[in-house]
Amino acid sequence: MGDDVPRPADCEYVVVGSGAGGGTVAARLAEAGRRVVLLEAGGDPRATPGPRLPADYDVPAFHAYASENDAMSWNFFVRHYDRDEDQRRDPKYRETWGGRRVDGVLYPRAGTLGGCTAHNAMIMLYPHNADWDGIADLTGDPSWAADRMRAYFERLEDCGHRTAYRWLAKLGLNPTRHGWNGWLRTELAMPPAALGDRPLLGVVRECVGEALGLVGRPLDRLRWLIQGQLDPNDWRLVSEDAVGVRYLPLTTRGHARAGTRERVLDAARRWPDRLRVELNALATRICLDRDNRAVGVEYLAGERLYRAHARPSAAAGERRQVRASREVILAGGAFNTPQLLMLSGIGRPEVLERHGIPVRVALPGVGRNLQDRYEVSVVNRMSFECWGMLAGARFDTADPCYRQWADARAGAYITNGGMLGVITRSAASRPVPDLFCLALLAPFEGYFPGYAARLGDRRNCLTWTILKAHTNNRGGEVTLRSPDPRDPPAVTFRYFEKESDPLGEDLDGVVQGVKLARALTEPLRREGLACEELVPGAGVQSDDEIRQFVRDNAWGHHASCTCPIGREPAGVLDSAFRVHGTRGLRVVDASVFPRIPGFFVASAVYMVGEKAADAILADIVTP
Ligand SMILES: Cc1cc2nc3c(=O)[nH]c(=O)nc-3n(C[C@H](O)[C@H](O)[C@H](O)COP(=O)(O)OP(=O)(O)OC[C@H]3O[C@@H](n4cnc5c(N)ncnc54)[C@H](O)[C@@H]3O)c2cc1C
């Protein structure tokens, strides 16, 4: 077997993928003195020539453009339903796009240094404690308990809001349990112009007032307000699963995007002999020896080789291998990690055999258990022409808002367009809050080709995007479309599947979210600030009508759980991220969760990256 041929190792660890999971673990291992090669399929988004770069990467308000930037986007087209007639009811569905058959709904990913942290909306929202305790219970591994997991957040965060508590922390008191010295800066983006925007202030005032009446628990909320000052990540609020209105902390430094790209480049600069970053390196197969020990990774060197790329290359690429003396760590994300496992003979035997791939480890859970949020929007047209804060905004580098951002890191472009969030439960019986209503100053209806440009078309809209978290659906799946590693896998979510959600709680939860968004808008309508509901629109009123609207329009963008921690046959990893049936092989990205955590997933993935580094280092046997 070729993979057994002895060859000197190039490093101790090979990490595949530089996103929230991979970038975090690779940098931490290098910092701990280990020799790491990081393979990343894409290039550096700030160094790649391309229209709108590096601004699309840097400027928070351009994040939607970043997700459609040709230089770095990987466009997956996914199915929400198995049945064509259900799928086609979604206005975002495309049968063809760019001259080829895609048969699905756009699901943007970033194939670039930093992974999806290079194009995401930068919202940093801490998961629920029950998410961590759930993994501790499932595995019997107390290192996953919520109280201990918080230490990873403290380790990675450099909190730039809650200034008074930063000083208190210097005295050894840290009741918020924020991190103050980590590598990932978090900031509050509230431009002073927003405070002079009277309609906007009216919206905030009315919505906050309405939300406070709707989410209940007035005395608790008063206490949470005093303690947390609207900060969603304050440990005291997290510990109580607090509900109410919150601001949106963003992962920015000086109001420019910050993510694993910055972390990785910083680590490589400081320890060039320990961290080697191979860009434009598409991993195609894990090299396994006779005992199913991962000894390296085979990859293709070349730009834009993956066919999900917005401008895929027809070049053949150069086949190479990198050898690891200790371990291989997969962090390609919830779509690509299961694909790479299957391409390497680890997965469901029927799938592998169908594609002529010899089975090395029969592991039926690989690619299954795919989970996501359900999201829909309620879009309102306001009675004025333009939000004061967005006056002059054309979302390009020639407009006055960009100048303000570039010269002073001020103005509308320091925000990601989100103003505030309202956290609540869709039903009193839900064990943790499961609805997040996000107020955006743009008409956002989900992802479809050209969606970014459409956001800037109208500057007088208020969108409530509803995220239904802690969804029950586990029916989704990532599977191979072909044995060619350059072809993206087939992704099917099986929305609102009855088998894992027999009571229809997911669908009803989103319906409650739509009703909440409407209730939040009601005072604005009474005051004449909001004048028309564009989506779902006046024609969608009864519960059944809202249900159908949700089924036809829902989307998600936090795909996870496709290589879950748990026992076989459904589980793929043990509680230390090791792939069952193999040696020296781990997964460290959004696919590791048995259940999708929190409201926004990136914080949990960063934390998992830190935890995995500890687990990997603990396994080093010193002679
Ligand atoms: C449009 C959008 C907005 C989002 N906004 C937010 C937000 O505001 N807040 C939040 O919490 N979450 C957000 N998310 C989700 C979050 O960013 C991702 O879930 C998170 O980054 C996932 O981390 P990961 O490590 O699993 O994968 P990724 O960050 O996707 O990283 C995977 C990396 O692996 C590389 N790769 C894949 N396959 C290979 C291969 N074969 N060889 C080499 N390299 C490979 C990819 O190029 C990529 O760099 C958003 C997601 C999207 C799509």
The ligand as an SDF file (V2000), in Angstrom:
LIG
                    3D

 53 58  0  0  0  0  0  0  0  0999 V2000
  -22.7090   34.2660    4.6080 C   0  0  0  0  0  0  0  0  0  0  0  0
  -22.3800   33.7370    5.9730 C   0  0  0  0  0  0  0  0  0  0  0  0
  -22.4430   34.5930    7.0740 C   0  0  0  0  0  0  0  0  0  0  0  0
  -22.1730   34.0830    8.3580 C   0  0  0  0  0  0  0  0  0  0  0  0
  -22.2340   34.9280    9.4370 N   0  0  0  0  0  0  0  0  0  0  0  0
  -21.9730   34.4530   10.6790 C   0  0  0  0  0  0  0  0  0  0  0  0
  -21.9680   35.3170   11.8090 C   0  0  0  0  0  0  0  0  0  0  0  0
  -22.1820   36.5180   11.7020 O   0  0  0  0  0  0  0  0  0  0  0  0
  -21.7220   34.7700   13.0370 N   0  0  0  0  0  0  0  0  0  0  0  0
  -21.4880   33.4270   13.1910 C   0  0  0  0  0  0  0  0  0  0  0  0
  -21.3120   32.9870   14.3250 O   0  0  0  0  0  0  0  0  0  0  0  0
  -21.4450   32.5950   12.1290 N   0  0  0  0  0  0  0  0  0  0  0  0
  -21.6550   33.0860   10.8790 C   0  0  0  0  0  0  0  0  0  0  0  0
  -21.5540   32.2540    9.7930 N   0  0  0  0  0  0  0  0  0  0  0  0
  -21.1360   30.8590   10.0050 C   0  0  0  0  0  0  0  0  0  0  0  0
  -19.6450   30.6790   10.3680 C   0  0  0  0  0  0  0  0  0  0  0  0
  -18.8120   31.6400    9.7980 O   0  0  0  0  0  0  0  0  0  0  0  0
  -19.1900   29.2860    9.9340 C   0  0  0  0  0  0  0  0  0  0  0  0
  -20.1140   28.3560   10.3810 O   0  0  0  0  0  0  0  0  0  0  0  0
  -17.8100   28.9470   10.4890 C   0  0  0  0  0  0  0  0  0  0  0  0
  -16.8440   29.7650    9.9130 O   0  0  0  0  0  0  0  0  0  0  0  0
  -17.5140   27.4670   10.2110 C   0  0  0  0  0  0  0  0  0  0  0  0
  -16.1970   27.1810   10.5910 O   0  0  0  0  0  0  0  0  0  0  0  0
  -15.4770   25.8780   10.0320 P   0  0  0  0  0  0  0  0  0  0  0  0
  -14.1230   25.8860   10.6210 O   0  0  0  0  0  0  0  0  0  0  0  0
  -16.3560   24.7260   10.2520 O   0  0  0  0  0  0  0  0  0  0  0  0
  -15.4160   26.0590    8.4500 O   0  0  0  0  0  0  0  0  0  0  0  0
  -14.9770   27.2750    7.5120 P   0  0  0  0  0  0  0  0  0  0  0  0
  -14.8580   28.5380    8.2930 O   0  0  0  0  0  0  0  0  0  0  0  0
  -15.9180   27.2510    6.3600 O   0  0  0  0  0  0  0  0  0  0  0  0
  -13.5370   26.8640    7.0230 O   0  0  0  0  0  0  0  0  0  0  0  0
  -13.2830   25.7650    6.2020 C   0  0  0  0  0  0  0  0  0  0  0  0
  -11.9970   26.0110    5.4480 C   0  0  0  0  0  0  0  0  0  0  0  0
  -11.5390   24.8020    4.8900 O   0  0  0  0  0  0  0  0  0  0  0  0
  -11.0780   25.0260    3.5730 C   0  0  0  0  0  0  0  0  0  0  0  0
  -11.1930   23.7410    2.8720 N   0  0  0  0  0  0  0  0  0  0  0  0
  -12.3190   23.0250    2.6650 C   0  0  0  0  0  0  0  0  0  0  0  0
  -12.0380   21.8860    2.0170 N   0  0  0  0  0  0  0  0  0  0  0  0
  -10.7050   21.8730    1.8230 C   0  0  0  0  0  0  0  0  0  0  0  0
   -9.8190   20.9590    1.2030 C   0  0  0  0  0  0  0  0  0  0  0  0
  -10.2610   19.8130    0.6530 N   0  0  0  0  0  0  0  0  0  0  0  0
   -8.5000   21.2630    1.1660 N   0  0  0  0  0  0  0  0  0  0  0  0
   -8.0350   22.4100    1.7280 C   0  0  0  0  0  0  0  0  0  0  0  0
   -8.8400   23.3210    2.3190 N   0  0  0  0  0  0  0  0  0  0  0  0
  -10.1590   23.0500    2.3720 C   0  0  0  0  0  0  0  0  0  0  0  0
  -11.9730   26.1040    3.0410 C   0  0  0  0  0  0  0  0  0  0  0  0
  -11.3690   26.7890    1.9590 O   0  0  0  0  0  0  0  0  0  0  0  0
  -12.1410   26.9820    4.2770 C   0  0  0  0  0  0  0  0  0  0  0  0
  -11.1040   27.9300    4.3440 O   0  0  0  0  0  0  0  0  0  0  0  0
  -21.8200   32.7230    8.5160 C   0  0  0  0  0  0  0  0  0  0  0  0
  -21.7540   31.8800    7.4060 C   0  0  0  0  0  0  0  0  0  0  0  0
  -22.0340   32.3690    6.1460 C   0  0  0  0  0  0  0  0  0  0  0  0
  -21.9600   31.4250    4.9900 C   0  0  0  0  0  0  0  0  0  0  0  0
  1  2  1  0
  2  3  1  0
  2 52  2  0
  3  4  2  0
  4  5  1  0
  4 50  1  0
  5  6  2  0
  6  7  1  0
  6 13  1  0
  7  8  2  0
  7  9  1  0
  9 10  1  0
 10 11  2  0
 10 12  1  0
 12 13  2  0
 13 14  1  0
 14 15  1  0
 14 50  1  0
 15 16  1  0
 16 17  1  0
 16 18  1  0
 18 19  1  0
 18 20  1  0
 20 21  1  0
 20 22  1  0
 22 23  1  0
 23 24  1  0
 24 25  2  0
 24 26  1  0
 24 27  1  0
 27 28  1  0
 28 29  2  0
 28 30  1  0
 28 31  1  0
 31 32  1  0
 32 33  1  0
 33 34  1  0
 33 48  1  0
 34 35  1  0
 35 36  1  0
 35 46  1  0
 36 37  1  0
 36 45  1  0
 37 38  2  0
 38 39  1  0
 39 40  1  0
 39 45  2  0
 40 41  1  0
 40 42  2  0
 42 43  1  0
 43 44  2  0
 44 45  1  0
 46 47  1  0
 46 48  1  0
 48 49  1  0
 50 51  2  0
 51 52  1  0
 52 53  1  0
M  END
$$$$
